[in-house]
Every structure is written in structure tokens, then in C-alpha cells.
Amino acid sequence: MDVESIRKLYPDLIKKMGKATVNKIVDILFAEGVLQSEEMHIIQSQQVEEDAVRNLLGLVRNKGSVACEKFGLALEENDPHLYDDLQSSCITDAVKLLSLGSN
């Protein structure tokens, strides 16, 4: 997953990503050195699930392509159904764009 994919999928990630998945991904990204201790605590202390997702996505996007790729791998590992759903959405959007371009 790259920075642009996260930007495009942002509304779906906010809506569909649960707190348990966020916490697992935060733990992975912290262990891999993507997130610092303070960033991890800020995300995990959010009371509102959507705010935790917003904070996580904002940090990951600001850290660049390597962080985004690690986020995508962690999402795929911890919520494969959501990951597959999001990938299907990206493919559907790409097909729509291609069909519009051929007209």
C-alpha cells in the first residue's frame, strides 16, 4: 500500500478499521521502528475508534512510502478480509477509470 492508496482509501479505512486492528498494527509498526513510543501512546489512548484510525493514518502517510508499505502488510496480516475488500475497491476504481478513458 502506498501513500496515494491510503489517501484514496482513507474514508473506508476510517469507517471499517476497528480498534483491535489499530492496536495490533500500532504494535507492529512500533516494533519495526516506524512509530515512536509517544506516537504509539497517542493513538492507543484515543477513546473514539475513528480518531485512533485518523491519527494512525496521518502518521503513517507523513512518514512516507516505507511506512505506508509496512502499514499495508500489517493490515493484510491482521485484518485480511478488510485488506481484500479495500484491494477490490481499488481494482474496481481502476477499471472504471480505464473504461472512462476509452470513451
One Martini backbone bead per residue (centre of mass of N, CA, C, O) as a GRO file, in nm:
protein
  103
    1MET     BB    1   0.099   0.035   0.022
    2ASP     BB    2   0.042   0.369  -0.049
    3VAL     BB    3  -0.014   0.694  -0.014
    4GLU     BB    4  -0.244   0.709  -0.226
    5SER     BB    5  -0.413   0.472  -0.121
    6ILE     BB    6  -0.469   0.591   0.156
    7ARG     BB    7  -0.615   0.839   0.054
    8LYS     BB    8  -0.844   0.687  -0.102
    9LEU     BB    9  -0.914   0.488   0.162
   10TYR     BB   10  -0.975   0.659   0.412
   11PRO     BB   11  -1.285   0.633   0.457
   12ASP     BB   12  -1.284   0.320   0.482
   13LEU     BB   13  -1.086   0.297   0.716
   14ILE     BB   14  -1.247   0.462   0.920
   15LYS     BB   15  -1.510   0.280   0.904
   16LYS     BB   16  -1.365  -0.037   0.922
   17MET     BB   17  -1.156   0.007   1.143
   18GLY     BB   18  -1.062  -0.132   1.428
   19LYS     BB   19  -0.918  -0.112   1.736
   20ALA     BB   20  -0.773  -0.385   1.736
   21THR     BB   21  -0.624  -0.339   1.469
   22VAL     BB   22  -0.480  -0.084   1.544
   23ASN     BB   23  -0.316  -0.200   1.783
   24LYS     BB   24  -0.164  -0.414   1.620
   25ILE     BB   25  -0.032  -0.220   1.418
   26VAL     BB   26   0.112  -0.042   1.621
   27ASP     BB   27   0.290  -0.264   1.737
   28ILE     BB   28   0.436  -0.329   1.474
   29LEU     BB   29   0.541  -0.040   1.404
   30PHE     BB   30   0.705  -0.014   1.661
   31ALA     BB   31   0.887  -0.269   1.626
   32GLU     BB   32   0.987  -0.143   1.330
   33GLY     BB   33   1.029   0.187   1.376
   34VAL     BB   34   0.791   0.375   1.276
   35LEU     BB   35   0.708   0.415   1.569
   36GLN     BB   36   0.686   0.590   1.847
   37SER     BB   37   0.600   0.588   2.168
   38GLU     BB   38   0.424   0.845   2.168
   39GLU     BB   39   0.253   0.769   1.920
   40MET     BB   40   0.136   0.511   2.033
   41HIS     BB   41  -0.008   0.641   2.281
   42ILE     BB   42  -0.192   0.833   2.130
   43ILE     BB   43  -0.352   0.622   1.973
   44GLN     BB   44  -0.431   0.429   2.222
   45SER     BB   45  -0.586   0.679   2.383
   46GLN     BB   46  -0.817   0.677   2.210
   47GLN     BB   47  -1.166   0.669   2.242
   48VAL     BB   48  -1.209   0.705   1.940
   49GLU     BB   49  -1.177   0.503   1.682
   50GLU     BB   50  -1.151   0.707   1.443
   51ASP     BB   51  -0.917   0.871   1.573
   52ALA     BB   52  -0.710   0.646   1.570
   53VAL     BB   53  -0.706   0.611   1.265
   54ARG     BB   54  -0.633   0.899   1.187
   55ASN     BB   55  -0.363   0.908   1.335
   56LEU     BB   56  -0.230   0.671   1.197
   57LEU     BB   57  -0.257   0.767   0.901
   58GLY     BB   58  -0.108   1.034   0.933
   59LEU     BB   59   0.163   0.921   1.022
   60VAL     BB   60   0.217   0.728   0.789
   61ARG     BB   61   0.202   0.931   0.556
   62ASN     BB   62   0.431   1.125   0.670
   63LYS     BB   63   0.658   0.882   0.654
   64GLY     BB   64   0.584   0.728   0.393
   65SER     BB   65   0.631   0.452   0.191
   66VAL     BB   66   0.740   0.250   0.400
   67ALA     BB   67   0.515   0.287   0.608
   68CYS     BB   68   0.282   0.215   0.417
   69GLU     BB   69   0.375  -0.070   0.352
   70LYS     BB   70   0.373  -0.173   0.648
   71PHE     BB   71   0.078  -0.118   0.693
   72GLY     BB   72  -0.034  -0.306   0.473
   73LEU     BB   73   0.088  -0.567   0.588
   74ALA     BB   74  -0.049  -0.545   0.868
   75LEU     BB   75  -0.337  -0.546   0.763
   76GLU     BB   76  -0.329  -0.815   0.612
   77GLU     BB   77  -0.257  -0.983   0.872
   78ASN     BB   78  -0.505  -0.862   1.076
   79ASP     BB   79  -0.721  -0.789   0.810
   80PRO     BB   80  -0.787  -0.959   0.535
   81HIS     BB   81  -1.076  -0.871   0.461
   82LEU     BB   82  -1.027  -0.570   0.442
   83TYR     BB   83  -0.794  -0.575   0.245
   84ASP     BB   84  -0.949  -0.714   0.013
   85ASP     BB   85  -1.173  -0.502  -0.008
   86LEU     BB   86  -0.981  -0.264  -0.078
   87GLN     BB   87  -0.853  -0.390  -0.331
   88SER     BB   88  -1.118  -0.418  -0.488
   89SER     BB   89  -1.178  -0.116  -0.492
   90CYS     BB   90  -0.927  -0.033  -0.655
   91ILE     BB   91  -0.988  -0.204  -0.906
   92THR     BB   92  -1.263  -0.085  -0.973
   93ASP     BB   93  -1.163   0.206  -1.011
   94ALA     BB   94  -0.962   0.144  -1.241
   95VAL     BB   95  -1.170   0.033  -1.442
   96LYS     BB   96  -1.340   0.288  -1.459
   97LEU     BB   97  -1.115   0.471  -1.568
   98LEU     BB   98  -1.055   0.307  -1.823
   99SER     BB   99  -1.345   0.325  -1.945
  100LEU     BB  100  -1.349   0.637  -1.962
  101GLY     BB  101  -1.086   0.666  -2.146
  102SER     BB  102  -1.217   0.494  -2.401
  103ASN     BB  103  -1.450   0.719  -2.486
   0.00000   0.00000   0.00000
